[in-house]
Amino acid sequence: MVTYLKQWNFFRYFRLALSLAMLAQGLYAQDKIMIGFGVLYLLHTLFFKGCSGNSCDI
């Protein structure tokens, strides 16, 4: 778990915070679409998905 979190940078933590905020807002407003996007973005952040071939590296 520690080595998993050491691979994270600022933007990963930012995406995590954003996805949790989206999820919290969706639950507060009882908006199923926002909950869906929050869960989708959370899974995207946790499982390193979305950058094919390390195209996200700067």
Backbone bond lengths (Angstrom), bond angles and torsions (degrees), N, CA, C in turn:
res aa  C-N    CA-C-N  psi(-1)  N-CA   C-N-CA  omega(-1)  CA-C   N-CA-C  phi
1 M - - - 1.447 - - 1.527 111.09 -
2 V 1.321 116.52 -38.78 1.462 119.97 -179.12 1.522 110.59 -66.20
3 T 1.331 117.81 -42.39 1.464 119.92 179.33 1.527 110.68 -67.70
4 Y 1.318 117.13 -30.86 1.464 121.06 177.31 1.524 110.24 -63.92
5 L 1.327 116.93 -43.62 1.460 120.07 -178.73 1.524 112.64 -76.58
6 K 1.318 118.64 -22.63 1.460 120.88 177.80 1.521 111.56 -69.51
7 Q 1.309 118.15 -21.72 1.461 121.83 179.46 1.527 111.86 -79.37
8 W 1.309 117.76 -8.28 1.452 121.45 -176.92 1.523 110.65 -81.42
9 N 1.325 115.54 147.66 1.451 121.46 174.54 1.529 109.12 -118.07
10 F 1.321 116.53 -173.09 1.456 121.12 -177.17 1.526 111.89 -58.04
11 F 1.306 116.98 -42.37 1.455 120.30 -175.48 1.525 112.35 -68.99
12 R 1.330 117.97 -30.31 1.467 120.06 175.54 1.524 110.32 -66.11
13 Y 1.338 116.27 -43.23 1.461 119.69 177.43 1.527 111.16 -66.12
14 F 1.328 116.31 -35.74 1.463 120.51 177.09 1.526 110.65 -64.53
15 R 1.341 116.61 -43.77 1.467 120.21 177.50 1.523 111.56 -63.86
16 L 1.332 116.62 -37.43 1.458 120.36 177.32 1.520 110.76 -63.41
17 A 1.326 117.23 -46.34 1.457 121.00 178.77 1.525 111.37 -63.28
18 L 1.321 116.65 -41.26 1.460 120.77 179.22 1.520 111.59 -64.63
19 S 1.319 117.09 -42.76 1.460 119.74 -179.91 1.531 111.37 -67.08
20 L 1.322 117.27 -38.03 1.467 119.75 177.32 1.523 111.22 -67.87
21 A 1.333 116.97 -35.99 1.462 120.30 176.42 1.529 110.74 -66.54
22 M 1.330 117.13 -41.51 1.464 120.67 177.13 1.520 110.99 -62.67
23 L 1.318 116.35 -42.10 1.458 121.43 179.63 1.525 110.59 -65.25
24 A 1.316 117.60 -44.54 1.465 121.65 179.51 1.529 110.96 -63.66
25 Q 1.327 116.97 -42.85 1.461 120.41 179.13 1.523 110.98 -65.06
26 G 1.312 116.45 -40.23 1.464 119.72 177.97 1.515 112.08 -64.41
27 L 1.321 116.85 -40.01 1.464 119.70 177.69 1.525 111.20 -68.38
28 Y 1.327 116.59 -39.90 1.460 120.84 179.87 1.528 111.06 -64.44
29 A 1.329 116.18 -43.35 1.462 121.23 -177.65 1.524 112.69 -88.12
30 Q 1.314 117.18 -3.21 1.467 123.54 -176.90 1.532 110.88 54.58
31 D 1.315 114.84 44.10 1.459 122.86 -179.19 1.531 108.41 -103.81
32 K 1.315 116.51 109.06 1.461 120.92 -174.95 1.525 112.92 -66.97
33 I 1.300 117.61 -31.77 1.464 120.52 179.13 1.521 110.07 -67.91
34 M 1.324 117.20 -43.67 1.464 120.59 178.50 1.521 110.98 -65.77
35 I 1.318 117.38 -38.12 1.462 120.92 176.19 1.526 109.79 -62.15
36 G 1.311 116.92 -43.45 1.456 121.56 178.79 1.524 112.21 -61.02
37 F 1.339 116.62 -45.63 1.464 119.94 178.15 1.525 111.26 -66.14
38 G 1.324 116.87 -37.31 1.458 120.03 178.25 1.517 111.92 -63.91
39 V 1.329 116.45 -43.55 1.471 120.60 178.38 1.520 110.38 -66.90
40 L 1.319 117.01 -43.45 1.459 120.90 179.06 1.525 111.61 -60.56
41 Y 1.315 117.02 -45.10 1.459 121.29 179.98 1.519 111.49 -68.72
42 L 1.340 116.90 -34.21 1.461 120.70 176.85 1.524 110.61 -65.35
43 L 1.318 117.36 -45.08 1.461 120.94 177.91 1.529 111.06 -64.22
44 H 1.317 115.90 -39.18 1.465 121.35 177.32 1.529 110.08 -59.82
45 T 1.315 117.19 -41.28 1.459 121.64 -179.09 1.523 111.79 -71.32
46 L 1.313 117.41 -42.96 1.459 120.81 -174.13 1.523 113.36 -73.09
47 F 1.326 118.12 -30.78 1.458 120.87 -172.85 1.525 113.91 -107.70
48 F 1.343 118.46 18.70 1.471 123.02 174.27 1.531 112.69 56.93
49 K 1.288 119.89 33.28 1.463 121.51 -178.92 1.521 110.55 -95.91
50 G 1.302 115.53 151.46 1.456 120.81 173.06 1.505 114.69 117.52
51 C 1.316 118.87 -17.64 1.466 121.19 -179.10 1.522 108.89 -116.46
52 S 1.290 115.55 94.22 1.455 121.12 -179.10 1.521 110.51 -72.92
53 G 1.313 117.26 130.29 1.457 121.65 175.99 1.513 114.64 64.44
54 N 1.321 117.61 32.28 1.473 123.11 -179.03 1.527 112.14 57.21
55 S 1.320 117.91 35.29 1.450 120.88 -179.46 1.529 112.18 -73.47
56 C 1.338 117.73 -10.13 1.464 120.55 178.41 1.510 112.79 -85.97
57 D 1.332 117.87 -10.57 1.454 120.29 178.52 1.523 109.71 -69.31
58 I 1.314 115.55 137.79 1.458 120.07 -179.16 1.499 108.46 -101.04
